């Protein structure tokens, strides 16, 4: 039986990932594309079995045929080493998002003629396997709805980003929301976006969410 690469200590050269498989396109779709700040994401592949990755080396060389000294600046960002099989596995969805420890406060004083604003503090909790993510991005929608069930909550085109969570919970502190008017329910919807270790974006339809409805005292 021939020794494995781990036993021989062999070095493997990476090859550029030219056309990623369809199922990997979500992760590798930005490869070779310029990003903000002048960064470029590069993707490479290597086929290895029965070995342990110990070191990564980055080599620089002159252009072919050039003998003159080259002056350059190198900015090296994050290096990710991922198993293609893990990228093919389906993502788990954020489940069982709950809102608890709700507390309301009304800022004082309230100026005449201006909408009444409230401060909302609460604790969000959800279920997810932490080994599969770097963190969670927590967002919220805000809107109101009338007593008519046919009207949908009004809100901004994009949810408002609240912060990052590195565990299965997030504490919202003094979130300013509009007080519900007569005959209306106020609505705040919290969204939990998982950020996978591989770095690709998860569609919003797969985020976890929970809505909090509230009304003015009668």
C-alpha positions as CSV (number, residue, x, y, z in Angstrom):
1,X,0.0,0.0,0.0
2,X,1.6,3.3,-1.0
3,X,2.1,5.9,1.7
4,X,-0.3,8.8,2.0
5,X,0.7,12.4,1.3
6,X,0.7,13.0,5.0
7,X,3.4,10.3,5.5
8,X,5.6,11.5,2.7
9,X,5.3,15.2,3.5
10,X,4.7,16.0,-0.2
11,X,3.8,19.5,-1.4
12,X,0.7,20.0,-3.7
13,X,0.3,22.9,-6.1
14,X,-3.1,24.5,-6.3
15,X,-4.9,25.0,-9.6
16,X,-7.2,27.9,-10.4
17,X,-10.9,27.0,-10.0
18,X,-12.0,27.9,-13.5
19,X,-15.7,26.8,-13.6
20,X,-17.1,25.9,-10.2
21,X,-19.7,23.1,-10.1
22,X,-23.3,24.4,-10.1
23,X,-23.9,23.5,-6.5
24,X,-20.8,25.5,-5.5
25,X,-21.6,28.6,-7.6
26,X,-23.2,30.4,-4.6
27,X,-19.8,30.2,-2.7
28,X,-17.4,30.6,-5.6
29,X,-19.4,33.0,-7.8
30,X,-17.3,36.0,-6.7
31,X,-14.0,34.4,-7.6
32,X,-11.9,36.6,-9.8
33,X,-14.3,39.5,-9.4
34,X,-13.1,42.9,-8.0
35,X,-14.5,43.7,-4.6
36,X,-14.7,47.0,-2.7
37,X,-11.4,48.5,-1.5
38,X,-9.4,47.0,-4.4
39,X,-9.6,43.4,-3.2
40,X,-9.9,40.4,-5.5
41,X,-11.1,37.0,-4.4
42,X,-9.3,34.1,-5.9
43,X,-10.3,30.5,-5.8
44,X,-8.2,27.4,-6.2
45,X,-8.7,23.7,-6.0
46,X,-6.6,20.6,-5.1
47,X,-7.6,17.0,-4.9
48,X,-6.3,15.3,-1.7
49,X,-7.3,12.2,0.2
50,X,-6.1,10.6,3.4
51,X,-3.9,13.5,4.5
52,X,-3.6,16.3,6.9
53,X,-3.0,19.9,5.8
54,X,-0.2,21.4,7.8
55,X,1.1,24.5,6.0
56,X,0.1,26.9,3.3
57,X,2.8,28.8,1.3
58,X,2.3,31.8,-0.9
59,X,5.0,32.3,-3.6
60,X,5.8,35.4,-5.6
61,X,7.7,35.4,-8.9
62,X,8.6,37.8,-11.7
63,X,6.6,37.7,-14.9
64,X,8.0,35.1,-17.4
65,X,11.0,36.5,-19.2
66,X,11.5,39.4,-16.8
67,X,14.9,39.8,-15.1
68,X,14.5,43.3,-13.6
69,X,13.7,44.1,-10.0
70,X,10.0,44.4,-9.4
71,X,8.5,46.7,-6.7
72,X,5.1,45.7,-5.4
73,X,2.9,45.8,-2.4
74,X,1.1,42.7,-1.1
75,X,-2.1,42.8,0.9
76,X,-3.1,39.3,1.9
77,X,-6.6,39.0,3.4
78,X,-8.4,36.0,4.7
79,X,-7.4,32.5,3.5
80,X,-10.2,29.9,3.7
81,X,-9.6,26.2,3.4
82,X,-12.9,24.4,2.9
83,X,-14.0,20.9,2.0
84,X,-16.0,20.8,-1.2
85,X,-18.2,18.1,0.3
86,X,-19.2,20.5,3.2
87,X,-20.3,23.1,0.6
88,X,-22.6,20.6,-1.0
89,X,-24.3,19.7,2.2
90,X,-27.6,21.6,2.7
91,X,-27.6,24.4,5.1
92,X,-29.6,24.2,8.3
93,X,-32.2,26.9,8.9
94,X,-32.4,29.1,11.9
95,X,-35.3,27.7,13.9
96,X,-37.4,28.5,17.0
97,X,-36.7,32.3,17.2
98,X,-38.3,33.6,20.3
99,X,-38.7,37.0,21.9
100,X,-38.6,37.3,25.7
101,X,-37.9,39.7,28.5
102,X,-39.7,42.5,26.7
103,X,-39.5,46.0,28.3
104,X,-41.0,49.2,27.0
105,X,-39.9,52.8,27.8
106,X,-41.2,56.1,26.5
107,X,-38.6,58.8,26.1
108,X,-39.4,62.0,27.9
109,X,-40.4,64.6,27.1
110,X,-42.6,64.0,24.0
111,X,-42.7,67.2,21.9
112,X,-46.2,68.2,20.7
113,X,-46.9,67.4,17.1
114,X,-44.3,64.8,16.8
115,X,-44.9,61.0,16.6
116,X,-44.7,59.2,19.9
117,X,-41.6,57.0,19.9
118,X,-41.0,54.0,22.3
119,X,-37.8,52.3,23.3
120,X,-37.9,48.5,23.1
121,X,-35.5,46.1,24.9
122,X,-35.9,42.4,24.7
123,X,-33.9,39.1,24.4
124,X,-33.9,37.0,21.1
125,X,-33.1,33.4,21.2
126,X,-33.0,30.7,18.5
127,X,-31.7,27.2,17.6
128,X,-28.8,26.6,15.3
129,X,-25.6,24.5,15.2
130,X,-22.8,26.9,16.1
131,X,-20.1,24.9,14.4
132,X,-21.5,25.7,11.0
133,X,-21.4,29.5,11.3
134,X,-19.0,32.3,12.1
135,X,-21.7,34.5,13.6
136,X,-25.2,35.7,13.1
137,X,-26.4,39.1,11.7
138,X,-29.5,40.4,13.5
139,X,-31.9,42.7,11.6
140,X,-35.4,44.1,12.1
141,X,-38.4,45.4,10.2
142,X,-40.7,48.0,11.6
143,X,-44.2,48.8,10.6
144,X,-47.9,49.2,11.5
145,X,-51.1,47.5,10.5
146,X,-54.7,48.4,10.9
147,X,-57.5,46.2,12.2
148,X,-58.1,45.1,8.6
149,X,-56.3,41.7,8.1
150,X,-56.0,42.5,4.3
151,X,-53.3,45.1,4.8
152,X,-49.7,44.1,5.1
153,X,-47.2,45.7,7.5
154,X,-45.5,48.7,6.0
155,X,-41.7,48.9,6.3
156,X,-38.5,49.8,4.6
157,X,-37.2,48.0,1.5
158,X,-34.3,46.6,3.4
159,X,-34.3,45.5,7.1
160,X,-32.3,47.5,9.6
161,X,-29.1,45.9,10.7
162,X,-28.9,45.7,14.6
163,X,-25.7,43.9,15.3
164,X,-23.7,40.6,15.4
165,X,-24.3,37.6,17.7
166,X,-21.8,34.9,18.4
167,X,-24.2,32.7,20.3
168,X,-27.8,31.6,19.8
169,X,-29.1,34.8,21.5
170,X,-29.0,38.5,21.1
171,X,-30.1,41.3,23.5
172,X,-31.9,44.2,21.9
173,X,-31.4,47.4,24.0
174,X,-33.4,50.6,23.5
175,X,-34.5,50.0,20.0
176,X,-36.5,53.1,19.0
177,X,-39.9,52.2,17.4
178,X,-43.0,54.2,16.6
179,X,-45.9,53.9,19.1
180,X,-49.0,52.2,17.7
181,X,-51.8,54.7,16.9
182,X,-55.6,54.3,17.6
183,X,-57.0,51.2,15.8
184,X,-53.6,50.0,14.8
185,X,-51.1,47.4,15.9
186,X,-47.4,48.1,15.9
187,X,-45.2,45.4,14.5
188,X,-41.5,44.7,14.8
189,X,-40.1,41.7,13.0
190,X,-36.7,40.4,14.0
191,X,-34.6,38.5,11.4
192,X,-31.6,36.3,12.2
193,X,-29.1,35.8,9.3
194,X,-26.6,33.0,9.7
195,X,-23.1,33.7,8.3
196,X,-21.6,30.4,7.2
197,X,-17.9,29.8,7.8
198,X,-17.4,29.6,4.0
199,X,-18.5,33.2,3.7
200,X,-21.3,33.1,1.2
201,X,-24.6,34.9,1.6
202,X,-27.7,33.1,2.8
203,X,-30.9,34.0,1.0
204,X,-33.3,36.1,3.2
205,X,-36.0,33.4,2.7
206,X,-33.8,31.1,4.8
207,X,-33.2,33.4,7.7
208,X,-35.0,32.9,11.0
209,X,-37.6,35.4,12.1
210,X,-40.0,36.3,14.8
211,X,-42.6,39.1,14.9
212,X,-43.6,41.1,18.0
213,X,-47.1,42.8,17.8
214,X,-48.0,45.6,20.2
215,X,-50.7,48.2,20.7
216,X,-51.4,51.3,22.8
217,X,-53.0,50.9,26.2
218,X,-56.8,51.0,26.0
